[in-house]
Structure formats: structure tokens, C-alpha cells
Amino acid sequence: MDPARCEWRKATASNNNAQCVEVTRRPGLTGVRDTKDRGGGFLVFSQPAWQALLRRL
């Protein structure tokens, strides 16, 4: 997953304050990065792992 080629999105409730995370989706994968540090790396989750994380949150 190339972050430069991804369409990242964040919650509309974030009000552009850069204190949230952004997500991107590809078939079978979800990427997550820190809005404050977009170049600092990102995490990639398989769809089952992403669903498990969301259930835990």
C-alpha cells in the first residue's frame, strides 16, 4: 500500500484540528495514520483484524 496513492479520509467531526487519525481502504486492507504526522508511517490491517479492532474499541 503506497500512502501517496491512497485516498485518506477522516471523520467529519474532526473540524480540521489535526488531532485524529485518517483511514484508507484497499481490497482486503485498511490503512491508518496520524493526521498530525502524515509522513511518519502508517499501520495496515487485514479486514478481519480491522473489524476486530473496531469491535474492541
PDBQT receptor file of N, H, CA, C and O in Angstrom, charges set to zero:
ATOM      1  N   MET A   1       0.855  -1.174   0.000  1.00  0.00    +0.000 N 
ATOM      2  CA  MET A   1       0.000   0.000   0.000  1.00  0.00    +0.000 C 
ATOM      3  C   MET A   1       0.898   1.233   0.000  1.00  0.00    +0.000 C 
ATOM      4  O   MET A   1       1.661   1.459   0.939  1.00  0.00    +0.000 OA
ATOM      5  N   ASP A   2       0.800   2.008  -1.040  1.00  0.00    +0.000 N 
ATOM      6  H   ASP A   2       0.181   1.824  -1.804  1.00  0.00    +0.000 HD
ATOM      7  CA  ASP A   2       1.583   3.240  -1.176  1.00  0.00    +0.000 C 
ATOM      8  C   ASP A   2       0.747   4.413  -0.639  1.00  0.00    +0.000 C 
ATOM      9  O   ASP A   2      -0.261   4.771  -1.247  1.00  0.00    +0.000 OA
ATOM     10  N   PRO A   3       1.148   5.011   0.482  1.00  0.00    +0.000 N 
ATOM     11  CA  PRO A   3       0.322   6.070   1.076  1.00  0.00    +0.000 C 
ATOM     12  C   PRO A   3       0.122   7.277   0.172  1.00  0.00    +0.000 C 
ATOM     13  O   PRO A   3      -0.893   7.966   0.278  1.00  0.00    +0.000 OA
ATOM     14  N   ALA A   4       1.062   7.540  -0.705  1.00  0.00    +0.000 N 
ATOM     15  H   ALA A   4       1.887   6.980  -0.792  1.00  0.00    +0.000 HD
ATOM     16  CA  ALA A   4       0.928   8.688  -1.607  1.00  0.00    +0.000 C 
ATOM     17  C   ALA A   4      -0.166   8.461  -2.646  1.00  0.00    +0.000 C 
ATOM     18  O   ALA A   4      -0.697   9.419  -3.208  1.00  0.00    +0.000 OA
ATOM     19  N   ARG A   5      -0.502   7.211  -2.901  1.00  0.00    +0.000 N 
ATOM     20  H   ARG A   5      -0.071   6.433  -2.444  1.00  0.00    +0.000 HD
ATOM     21  CA  ARG A   5      -1.505   6.898  -3.912  1.00  0.00    +0.000 C 
ATOM     22  C   ARG A   5      -2.857   6.557  -3.304  1.00  0.00    +0.000 C 
ATOM     23  O   ARG A   5      -3.779   6.156  -4.015  1.00  0.00    +0.000 OA
ATOM     24  N   CYS A   6      -2.974   6.713  -2.011  1.00  0.00    +0.000 N 
ATOM     25  H   CYS A   6      -2.226   7.039  -1.434  1.00  0.00    +0.000 HD
ATOM     26  CA  CYS A   6      -4.218   6.385  -1.304  1.00  0.00    +0.000 C 
ATOM     27  C   CYS A   6      -5.086   7.616  -1.115  1.00  0.00    +0.000 C 
ATOM     28  O   CYS A   6      -4.590   8.741  -1.042  1.00  0.00    +0.000 OA
ATOM     29  N   GLU A   7      -6.365   7.389  -1.041  1.00  0.00    +0.000 N 
ATOM     30  H   GLU A   7      -6.768   6.475  -1.101  1.00  0.00    +0.000 HD
ATOM     31  CA  GLU A   7      -7.304   8.462  -0.703  1.00  0.00    +0.000 C 
ATOM     32  C   GLU A   7      -7.608   8.341   0.786  1.00  0.00    +0.000 C 
ATOM     33  O   GLU A   7      -8.380   7.477   1.202  1.00  0.00    +0.000 OA
ATOM     34  N   TRP A   8      -7.006   9.198   1.574  1.00  0.00    +0.000 N 
ATOM     35  H   TRP A   8      -6.378   9.900   1.237  1.00  0.00    +0.000 HD
ATOM     36  CA  TRP A   8      -7.163   9.172   3.023  1.00  0.00    +0.000 C 
ATOM     37  C   TRP A   8      -8.382   9.983   3.416  1.00  0.00    +0.000 C 
ATOM     38  O   TRP A   8      -8.693  10.996   2.789  1.00  0.00    +0.000 OA
ATOM     39  N   ARG A   9      -9.075   9.532   4.460  1.00  0.00    +0.000 N 
ATOM     40  H   ARG A   9      -8.823   8.709   4.969  1.00  0.00    +0.000 HD
ATOM     41  CA  ARG A   9     -10.234  10.280   4.952  1.00  0.00    +0.000 C 
ATOM     42  C   ARG A   9     -10.239  10.245   6.470  1.00  0.00    +0.000 C 
ATOM     43  O   ARG A   9      -9.657   9.361   7.098  1.00  0.00    +0.000 OA
ATOM     44  N   LYS A  10     -10.912  11.232   7.038  1.00  0.00    +0.000 N 
ATOM     45  H   LYS A  10     -11.385  11.951   6.528  1.00  0.00    +0.000 HD
ATOM     46  CA  LYS A  10     -11.051  11.290   8.496  1.00  0.00    +0.000 C 
ATOM     47  C   LYS A  10     -12.478  11.676   8.823  1.00  0.00    +0.000 C 
ATOM     48  O   LYS A  10     -13.240  12.078   7.944  1.00  0.00    +0.000 OA
ATOM     49  N   ALA A  11     -12.829  11.556  10.066  1.00  0.00    +0.000 N 
ATOM     50  H   ALA A  11     -12.210  11.230  10.781  1.00  0.00    +0.000 HD
ATOM     51  CA  ALA A  11     -14.192  11.863  10.499  1.00  0.00    +0.000 C 
ATOM     52  C   ALA A  11     -14.522  13.332  10.229  1.00  0.00    +0.000 C 
ATOM     53  O   ALA A  11     -13.684  14.212  10.424  1.00  0.00    +0.000 OA
ATOM     54  N   THR A  12     -15.716  13.577   9.791  1.00  0.00    +0.000 N 
ATOM     55  H   THR A  12     -16.397  12.862   9.633  1.00  0.00    +0.000 HD
ATOM     56  CA  THR A  12     -16.130  14.960   9.539  1.00  0.00    +0.000 C 
ATOM     57  C   THR A  12     -16.212  15.756  10.835  1.00  0.00    +0.000 C 
ATOM     58  O   THR A  12     -16.158  16.985  10.802  1.00  0.00    +0.000 OA
ATOM     59  N   ALA A  13     -16.340  15.086  11.968  1.00  0.00    +0.000 N 
ATOM     60  H   ALA A  13     -16.384  14.087  11.995  1.00  0.00    +0.000 HD
ATOM     61  CA  ALA A  13     -16.408  15.768  13.268  1.00  0.00    +0.000 C 
ATOM     62  C   ALA A  13     -15.044  16.253  13.753  1.00  0.00    +0.000 C 
ATOM     63  O   ALA A  13     -14.963  16.888  14.805  1.00  0.00    +0.000 OA
ATOM     64  N   SER A  14     -13.979  15.972  13.019  1.00  0.00    +0.000 N 
ATOM     65  H   SER A  14     -14.044  15.457  12.165  1.00  0.00    +0.000 HD
ATOM     66  CA  SER A  14     -12.645  16.361  13.469  1.00  0.00    +0.000 C 
ATOM     67  C   SER A  14     -12.369  17.852  13.332  1.00  0.00    +0.000 C 
ATOM     68  O   SER A  14     -11.437  18.355  13.960  1.00  0.00    +0.000 OA
ATOM     69  N   ASN A  15     -13.146  18.571  12.536  1.00  0.00    +0.000 N 
ATOM     70  H   ASN A  15     -13.903  18.162  12.026  1.00  0.00    +0.000 HD
ATOM     71  CA  ASN A  15     -13.036  20.037  12.406  1.00  0.00    +0.000 C 
ATOM     72  C   ASN A  15     -11.649  20.533  12.014  1.00  0.00    +0.000 C 
ATOM     73  O   ASN A  15     -11.258  21.629  12.418  1.00  0.00    +0.000 OA
ATOM     74  N   ASN A  16     -10.908  19.773  11.252  1.00  0.00    +0.000 N 
ATOM     75  H   ASN A  16     -11.225  18.883  10.923  1.00  0.00    +0.000 HD
ATOM     76  CA  ASN A  16      -9.576  20.170  10.771  1.00  0.00    +0.000 C 
ATOM     77  C   ASN A  16      -8.608  20.524  11.888  1.00  0.00    +0.000 C 
ATOM     78  O   ASN A  16      -7.705  21.331  11.668  1.00  0.00    +0.000 OA
ATOM     79  N   ASN A  17      -8.759  19.955  13.070  1.00  0.00    +0.000 N 
ATOM     80  H   ASN A  17      -9.492  19.299  13.249  1.00  0.00    +0.000 HD
ATOM     81  CA  ASN A  17      -7.848  20.292  14.162  1.00  0.00    +0.000 C 
ATOM     82  C   ASN A  17      -6.636  19.362  14.223  1.00  0.00    +0.000 C 
ATOM     83  O   ASN A  17      -5.806  19.502  15.121  1.00  0.00    +0.000 OA
ATOM     84  N   ALA A  18      -6.519  18.427  13.299  1.00  0.00    +0.000 N 
ATOM     85  H   ALA A  18      -7.193  18.313  12.569  1.00  0.00    +0.000 HD
ATOM     86  CA  ALA A  18      -5.353  17.546  13.177  1.00  0.00    +0.000 C 
ATOM     87  C   ALA A  18      -5.089  16.717  14.429  1.00  0.00    +0.000 C 
ATOM     88  O   ALA A  18      -3.940  16.385  14.721  1.00  0.00    +0.000 OA
ATOM     89  N   GLN A  19      -6.124  16.385  15.158  1.00  0.00    +0.000 N 
ATOM     90  H   GLN A  19      -7.058  16.654  14.920  1.00  0.00    +0.000 HD
ATOM     91  CA  GLN A  19      -5.961  15.543  16.339  1.00  0.00    +0.000 C 
ATOM     92  C   GLN A  19      -6.802  14.283  16.190  1.00  0.00    +0.000 C 
ATOM     93  O   GLN A  19      -7.615  13.945  17.051  1.00  0.00    +0.000 OA
ATOM     94  N   CYS A  20      -6.586  13.607  15.087  1.00  0.00    +0.000 N 
ATOM     95  H   CYS A  20      -5.926  13.881  14.387  1.00  0.00    +0.000 HD
ATOM     96  CA  CYS A  20      -7.345  12.397  14.813  1.00  0.00    +0.000 C 
ATOM     97  C   CYS A  20      -6.515  11.481  13.930  1.00  0.00    +0.000 C 
ATOM     98  O   CYS A  20      -5.345  11.750  13.658  1.00  0.00    +0.000 OA
ATOM     99  N   VAL A  21      -7.120  10.425  13.499  1.00  0.00    +0.000 N 
ATOM    100  H   VAL A  21      -8.070  10.206  13.721  1.00  0.00    +0.000 HD
ATOM    101  CA  VAL A  21      -6.459   9.526  12.563  1.00  0.00    +0.000 C 
ATOM    102  C   VAL A  21      -7.203   9.564  11.238  1.00  0.00    +0.000 C 
ATOM    103  O   VAL A  21      -8.372   9.943  11.171  1.00  0.00    +0.000 OA
ATOM    104  N   GLU A  22      -6.508   9.168  10.202  1.00  0.00    +0.000 N 
ATOM    105  H   GLU A  22      -5.558   8.860  10.256  1.00  0.00    +0.000 HD
ATOM    106  CA  GLU A  22      -7.092   9.056   8.875  1.00  0.00    +0.000 C 
ATOM    107  C   GLU A  22      -7.047   7.591   8.475  1.00  0.00    +0.000 C 
ATOM    108  O   GLU A  22      -6.163   6.850   8.904  1.00  0.00    +0.000 OA
ATOM    109  N   VAL A  23      -7.995   7.179   7.659  1.00  0.00    +0.000 N 
ATOM    110  H   VAL A  23      -8.714   7.780   7.311  1.00  0.00    +0.000 HD
ATOM    111  CA  VAL A  23      -8.019   5.808   7.180  1.00  0.00    +0.000 C 
ATOM    112  C   VAL A  23      -8.107   5.790   5.662  1.00  0.00    +0.000 C 
ATOM    113  O   VAL A  23      -8.579   6.740   5.039  1.00  0.00    +0.000 OA
ATOM    114  N   THR A  24      -7.648   4.703   5.089  1.00  0.00    +0.000 N 
ATOM    115  H   THR A  24      -7.265   3.931   5.596  1.00  0.00    +0.000 HD
ATOM    116  CA  THR A  24      -7.779   4.447   3.664  1.00  0.00    +0.000 C 
ATOM    117  C   THR A  24      -8.092   2.976   3.503  1.00  0.00    +0.000 C 
ATOM    118  O   THR A  24      -7.716   2.164   4.348  1.00  0.00    +0.000 OA
ATOM    119  N   ARG A  25      -8.767   2.628   2.442  1.00  0.00    +0.000 N 
ATOM    120  H   ARG A  25      -9.073   3.288   1.755  1.00  0.00    +0.000 HD
ATOM    121  CA  ARG A  25      -9.135   1.226   2.231  1.00  0.00    +0.000 C 
ATOM    122  C   ARG A  25      -8.683   0.770   0.859  1.00  0.00    +0.000 C 
ATOM    123  O   ARG A  25      -8.754   1.503  -0.127  1.00  0.00    +0.000 OA
ATOM    124  N   ARG A  26      -8.231  -0.433   0.832  1.00  0.00    +0.000 N 
ATOM    125  H   ARG A  26      -8.174  -1.029   1.633  1.00  0.00    +0.000 HD
ATOM    126  CA  ARG A  26      -7.888  -1.157  -0.383  1.00  0.00    +0.000 C 
ATOM    127  C   ARG A  26      -8.551  -2.518  -0.254  1.00  0.00    +0.000 C 
ATOM    128  O   ARG A  26      -8.910  -2.913   0.856  1.00  0.00    +0.000 OA
ATOM    129  N   PRO A  27      -8.724  -3.237  -1.331  1.00  0.00    +0.000 N 
ATOM    130  CA  PRO A  27      -9.352  -4.557  -1.211  1.00  0.00    +0.000 C 
ATOM    131  C   PRO A  27      -8.654  -5.416  -0.154  1.00  0.00    +0.000 C 
ATOM    132  O   PRO A  27      -7.485  -5.772  -0.297  1.00  0.00    +0.000 OA
ATOM    133  N   GLY A  28      -9.388  -5.737   0.899  1.00  0.00    +0.000 N 
ATOM    134  H   GLY A  28     -10.338  -5.448   1.015  1.00  0.00    +0.000 HD
ATOM    135  CA  GLY A  28      -8.877  -6.600   1.950  1.00  0.00    +0.000 C 
ATOM    136  C   GLY A  28      -7.996  -5.929   2.986  1.00  0.00    +0.000 C 
ATOM    137  O   GLY A  28      -7.545  -6.589   3.922  1.00  0.00    +0.000 OA
ATOM    138  N   LEU A  29      -7.733  -4.619   2.844  1.00  0.00    +0.000 N 
ATOM    139  H   LEU A  29      -8.099  -4.082   2.083  1.00  0.00    +0.000 HD
ATOM    140  CA  LEU A  29      -6.821  -3.922   3.753  1.00  0.00    +0.000 C 
ATOM    141  C   LEU A  29      -7.387  -2.572   4.173  1.00  0.00    +0.000 C 
ATOM    142  O   LEU A  29      -8.144  -1.943   3.433  1.00  0.00    +0.000 OA
ATOM    143  N   THR A  30      -7.011  -2.140   5.367  1.00  0.00    +0.000 N 
ATOM    144  H   THR A  30      -6.397  -2.650   5.968  1.00  0.00    +0.000 HD
ATOM    145  CA  THR A  30      -7.320  -0.795   5.850  1.00  0.00    +0.000 C 
ATOM    146  C   THR A  30      -6.042  -0.184   6.400  1.00  0.00    +0.000 C 
ATOM    147  O   THR A  30      -5.371  -0.787   7.237  1.00  0.00    +0.000 OA
ATOM    148  N   GLY A  31      -5.704   1.005   5.935  1.00  0.00    +0.000 N 
ATOM    149  H   GLY A  31      -6.249   1.496   5.255  1.00  0.00    +0.000 HD
ATOM    150  CA  GLY A  31      -4.540   1.725   6.427  1.00  0.00    +0.000 C 
ATOM    151  C   GLY A  31      -4.969   2.816   7.399  1.00  0.00    +0.000 C 
ATOM    152  O   GLY A  31      -6.032   3.416   7.238  1.00  0.00    +0.000 OA
ATOM    153  N   VAL A  32      -4.136   3.073   8.411  1.00  0.00    +0.000 N 
ATOM    154  H   VAL A  32      -3.273   2.586   8.542  1.00  0.00    +0.000 HD
ATOM    155  CA  VAL A  32      -4.434   4.085   9.426  1.00  0.00    +0.000 C 
ATOM    156  C   VAL A  32      -3.172   4.905   9.672  1.00  0.00    +0.000 C 
ATOM    157  O   VAL A  32      -2.086   4.347   9.825  1.00  0.00    +0.000 OA
ATOM    158  N   ARG A  33      -3.316   6.228   9.709  1.00  0.00    +0.000 N 
ATOM    159  H   ARG A  33      -4.198   6.681   9.584  1.00  0.00    +0.000 HD
ATOM    160  CA  ARG A  33      -2.173   7.096  10.014  1.00  0.00    +0.000 C 
ATOM    161  C   ARG A  33      -2.614   8.260  10.893  1.00  0.00    +0.000 C 
ATOM    162  O   ARG A  33      -3.801   8.573  10.991  1.00  0.00    +0.000 OA
ATOM    163  N   ASP A  34      -1.648   8.884  11.519  1.00  0.00    +0.000 N 
ATOM    164  H   ASP A  34      -0.684   8.630  11.439  1.00  0.00    +0.000 HD
ATOM    165  CA  ASP A  34      -1.866  10.034  12.395  1.00  0.00    +0.000 C 
ATOM    166  C   ASP A  34      -1.959  11.286  11.525  1.00  0.00    +0.000 C 
ATOM    167  O   ASP A  34      -1.068  11.551  10.718  1.00  0.00    +0.000 OA
ATOM    168  N   THR A  35      -3.022  12.046  11.685  1.00  0.00    +0.000 N 
ATOM    169  H   THR A  35      -3.746  11.831  12.341  1.00  0.00    +0.000 HD
ATOM    170  CA  THR A  35      -3.207  13.259  10.895  1.00  0.00    +0.000 C 
ATOM    171  C   THR A  35      -2.091  14.275  11.136  1.00  0.00    +0.000 C 
ATOM    172  O   THR A  35      -1.720  15.009  10.220  1.00  0.00    +0.000 OA
ATOM    173  N   LYS A  36      -1.553  14.327  12.356  1.00  0.00    +0.000 N 
ATOM    174  H   LYS A  36      -1.855  13.731  13.100  1.00  0.00    +0.000 HD
ATOM    175  CA  LYS A  36      -0.502  15.293  12.684  1.00  0.00    +0.000 C 
ATOM    176  C   LYS A  36       0.842  14.926  12.047  1.00  0.00    +0.000 C 
ATOM    177  O   LYS A  36       1.701  15.792  11.881  1.00  0.00    +0.000 OA
ATOM    178  N   ASP A  37       1.031  13.665  11.692  1.00  0.00    +0.000 N 
ATOM    179  H   ASP A  37       0.333  12.961  11.827  1.00  0.00    +0.000 HD
ATOM    180  CA  ASP A  37       2.322  13.206  11.176  1.00  0.00    +0.000 C 
ATOM    181  C   ASP A  37       2.101  12.302   9.972  1.00  0.00    +0.000 C 
ATOM    182  O   ASP A  37       2.409  11.110  10.014  1.00  0.00    +0.000 OA
ATOM    183  N   ARG A  38       1.575  12.865   8.917  1.00  0.00    +0.000 N 
ATOM    184  H   ARG A  38       1.324  13.833   8.882  1.00  0.00    +0.000 HD
ATOM    185  CA  ARG A  38       1.207  12.081   7.735  1.00  0.00    +0.000 C 
ATOM    186  C   ARG A  38       2.383  11.370   7.088  1.00  0.00    +0.000 C 
ATOM    187  O   ARG A  38       2.200  10.335   6.448  1.00  0.00    +0.000 OA
ATOM    188  N   GLY A  39       3.565  11.896   7.240  1.00  0.00    +0.000 N 
ATOM    189  H   GLY A  39       3.714  12.737   7.760  1.00  0.00    +0.000 HD
ATOM    190  CA  GLY A  39       4.744  11.256   6.660  1.00  0.00    +0.000 C 
ATOM    191  C   GLY A  39       5.435  10.304   7.618  1.00  0.00    +0.000 C 
ATOM    192  O   GLY A  39       6.454   9.711   7.265  1.00  0.00    +0.000 OA
ATOM    193  N   GLY A  40       4.909  10.146   8.809  1.00  0.00    +0.000 N 
ATOM    194  H   GLY A  40       4.081  10.628   9.096  1.00  0.00    +0.000 HD
ATOM    195  CA  GLY A  40       5.578   9.368   9.838  1.00  0.00    +0.000 C 
ATOM    196  C   GLY A  40       5.281   7.889   9.832  1.00  0.00    +0.000 C 
ATOM    197  O   GLY A  40       5.646   7.190  10.777  1.00  0.00    +0.000 OA
ATOM    198  N   GLY A  41       4.642   7.395   8.817  1.00  0.00    +0.000 N 
ATOM    199  H   GLY A  41       4.345   7.962   8.049  1.00  0.00    +0.000 HD
ATOM    200  CA  GLY A  41       4.325   5.983   8.755  1.00  0.00    +0.000 C 
ATOM    201  C   GLY A  41       2.848   5.732   8.979  1.00  0.00    +0.000 C 
ATOM    202  O   GLY A  41       2.088   6.639   9.319  1.00  0.00    +0.000 OA
ATOM    203  N   PHE A  42       2.460   4.486   8.782  1.00  0.00    +0.000 N 
ATOM    204  H   PHE A  42       3.078   3.750   8.506  1.00  0.00    +0.000 HD
ATOM    205  CA  PHE A  42       1.067   4.116   8.933  1.00  0.00    +0.000 C 
ATOM    206  C   PHE A  42       0.978   2.627   9.245  1.00  0.00    +0.000 C 
ATOM    207  O   PHE A  42       1.925   1.871   9.030  1.00  0.00    +0.000 OA
ATOM    208  N   LEU A  43      -0.155   2.236   9.746  1.00  0.00    +0.000 N 
ATOM    209  H   LEU A  43      -0.924   2.851   9.922  1.00  0.00    +0.000 HD
ATOM    210  CA  LEU A  43      -0.418   0.837  10.047  1.00  0.00    +0.000 C 
ATOM    211  C   LEU A  43      -1.344   0.273   8.985  1.00  0.00    +0.000 C 
ATOM    212  O   LEU A  43      -2.201   0.983   8.459  1.00  0.00    +0.000 OA
ATOM    213  N   VAL A  44      -1.172  -1.001   8.671  1.00  0.00    +0.000 N 
ATOM    214  H   VAL A  44      -0.476  -1.578   9.099  1.00  0.00    +0.000 HD
ATOM    215  CA  VAL A  44      -2.056  -1.677   7.722  1.00  0.00    +0.000 C 
ATOM    216  C   VAL A  44      -2.659  -2.886   8.422  1.00  0.00    +0.000 C 
ATOM    217  O   VAL A  44      -1.949  -3.704   9.007  1.00  0.00    +0.000 OA
ATOM    218  N   PHE A  45      -3.975  -2.982   8.351  1.00  0.00    +0.000 N 
ATOM    219  H   PHE A  45      -4.552  -2.318   7.876  1.00  0.00    +0.000 HD
ATOM    220  CA  PHE A  45      -4.715  -4.069   8.965  1.00  0.00    +0.000 C 
ATOM    221  C   PHE A  45      -5.410  -4.893   7.893  1.00  0.00    +0.000 C 
ATOM    222  O   PHE A  45      -5.917  -4.340   6.917  1.00  0.00    +0.000 OA
ATOM    223  N   SER A  46      -5.438  -6.202   8.064  1.00  0.00    +0.000 N 
ATOM    224  H   SER A  46      -5.026  -6.651   8.856  1.00  0.00    +0.000 HD
ATOM    225  CA  SER A  46      -6.294  -7.036   7.225  1.00  0.00    +0.000 C 
ATOM    226  C   SER A  46      -7.735  -6.723   7.611  1.00  0.00    +0.000 C 
ATOM    227  O   SER A  46      -7.972  -6.166   8.682  1.00  0.00    +0.000 OA
ATOM    228  N   GLN A  47      -8.688  -7.065   6.774  1.00  0.00    +0.000 N 
ATOM    229  H   GLN A  47      -8.495  -7.518   5.904  1.00  0.00    +0.000 HD
ATOM    230  CA  GLN A  47     -10.081  -6.774   7.112  1.00  0.00    +0.000 C 
ATOM    231  C   GLN A  47     -10.525  -7.476   8.393  1.00  0.00    +0.000 C 
ATOM    232  O   GLN A  47     -11.205  -6.846   9.203  1.00  0.00    +0.000 OA
ATOM    233  N   PRO A  48     -10.179  -8.750   8.624  1.00  0.00    +0.000 N 
ATOM    234  CA  PRO A  48     -10.566  -9.360   9.906  1.00  0.00    +0.000 C 
ATOM    235  C   PRO A  48      -9.932  -8.657  11.103  1.00  0.00    +0.000 C 
ATOM    236  O   PRO A  48     -10.587  -8.490  12.132  1.00  0.00    +0.000 OA
ATOM    237  N   ALA A  49      -8.680  -8.245  10.990  1.00  0.00    +0.000 N 
ATOM    238  H   ALA A  49      -8.148  -8.381  10.154  1.00  0.00    +0.000 HD
ATOM    239  CA  ALA A  49      -8.014  -7.548  12.096  1.00  0.00    +0.000 C 
ATOM    240  C   ALA A  49      -8.640  -6.180  12.319  1.00  0.00    +0.000 C 
ATOM    241  O   ALA A  49      -8.805  -5.767  13.467  1.00  0.00    +0.000 OA
ATOM    242  N   TRP A  50      -8.992  -5.469  11.259  1.00  0.00    +0.000 N 
ATOM    243  H   TRP A  50      -8.858  -5.804  10.326  1.00  0.00    +0.000 HD
ATOM    244  CA  TRP A  50      -9.629  -4.162  11.374  1.00  0.00    +0.000 C 
ATOM    245  C   TRP A  50     -10.990  -4.288  12.060  1.00  0.00    +0.000 C 
ATOM    246  O   TRP A  50     -11.317  -3.510  12.957  1.00  0.00    +0.000 OA
ATOM    247  N   GLN A  51     -11.772  -5.266  11.632  1.00  0.00    +0.000 N 
ATOM    248  H   GLN A  51     -11.506  -5.897  10.904  1.00  0.00    +0.000 HD
ATOM    249  CA  GLN A  51     -13.093  -5.487  12.245  1.00  0.00    +0.000 C 
ATOM    250  C   GLN A  51     -12.943  -5.830  13.730  1.00  0.00    +0.000 C 
ATOM    251  O   GLN A  51     -13.725  -5.358  14.556  1.00  0.00    +0.000 OA
ATOM    252  N   ALA A  52     -11.960  -6.635  14.066  1.00  0.00    +0.000 N 
ATOM    253  H   ALA A  52     -11.325  -7.018  13.395  1.00  0.00    +0.000 HD
ATOM    254  CA  ALA A  52     -11.720  -6.995  15.471  1.00  0.00    +0.000 C 
ATOM    255  C   ALA A  52     -11.339  -5.758  16.272  1.00  0.00    +0.000 C 
ATOM    256  O   ALA A  52     -11.803  -5.588  17.399  1.00  0.00    +0.000 OA
ATOM    257  N   LEU A  53     -10.498  -4.891  15.707  1.00  0.00    +0.000 N 
ATOM    258  H   LEU A  53     -10.120  -5.030  14.792  1.00  0.00    +0.000 HD
ATOM    259  CA  LEU A  53     -10.111  -3.663  16.396  1.00  0.00    +0.000 C 
ATOM    260  C   LEU A  53     -11.321  -2.770  16.646  1.00  0.00    +0.000 C 
ATOM    261  O   LEU A  53     -11.492  -2.241  17.744  1.00  0.00    +0.000 OA
ATOM    262  N   LEU A  54     -12.148  -2.607  15.640  1.00  0.00    +0.000 N 
ATOM    263  H   LEU A  54     -12.010  -3.037  14.748  1.00  0.00    +0.000 HD
ATOM    264  CA  LEU A  54     -13.347  -1.776  15.796  1.00  0.00    +0.000 C 
ATOM    265  C   LEU A  54     -14.298  -2.346  16.846  1.00  0.00    +0.000 C 
ATOM    266  O   LEU A  54     -14.908  -1.592  17.604  1.00  0.00    +0.000 OA
ATOM    267  N   ARG A  55     -14.425  -3.653  16.894  1.00  0.00    +0.000 N 
ATOM    268  H   ARG A  55     -13.930  -4.266  16.279  1.00  0.00    +0.000 HD
ATOM    269  CA  ARG A  55     -15.272  -4.257  17.936  1.00  0.00    +0.000 C 
ATOM    270  C   ARG A  55     -14.721  -3.984  19.322  1.00  0.00    +0.000 C 
ATOM    271  O   ARG A  55     -15.483  -3.735  20.257  1.00  0.00    +0.000 OA
ATOM    272  N   ARG A  56     -13.401  -4.029  19.464  1.00  0.00    +0.000 N 
ATOM    273  H   ARG A  56     -12.782  -4.231  18.705  1.00  0.00    +0.000 HD
ATOM    274  CA  ARG A  56     -12.778  -3.794  20.763  1.00  0.00    +0.000 C 
ATOM    275  C   ARG A  56     -12.889  -2.330  21.200  1.00  0.00    +0.000 C 
ATOM    276  O   ARG A  56     -13.010  -2.037  22.390  1.00  0.00    +0.000 OA
ATOM    277  N   LEU A  57     -12.847  -1.428  20.240  1.00  0.00    +0.000 N 
ATOM    278  H   LEU A  57     -12.749  -1.666  19.274  1.00  0.00    +0.000 HD
ATOM    279  CA  LEU A  57     -12.953  -0.003  20.566  1.00  0.00    +0.000 C 
ATOM    280  C   LEU A  57     -14.364   0.345  20.978  1.00  0.00    +0.000 C 
ATOM    281  O   LEU A  57     -14.648   1.502  21.290  1.00  0.00    +0.000 OA
TER     282      LEU A  57
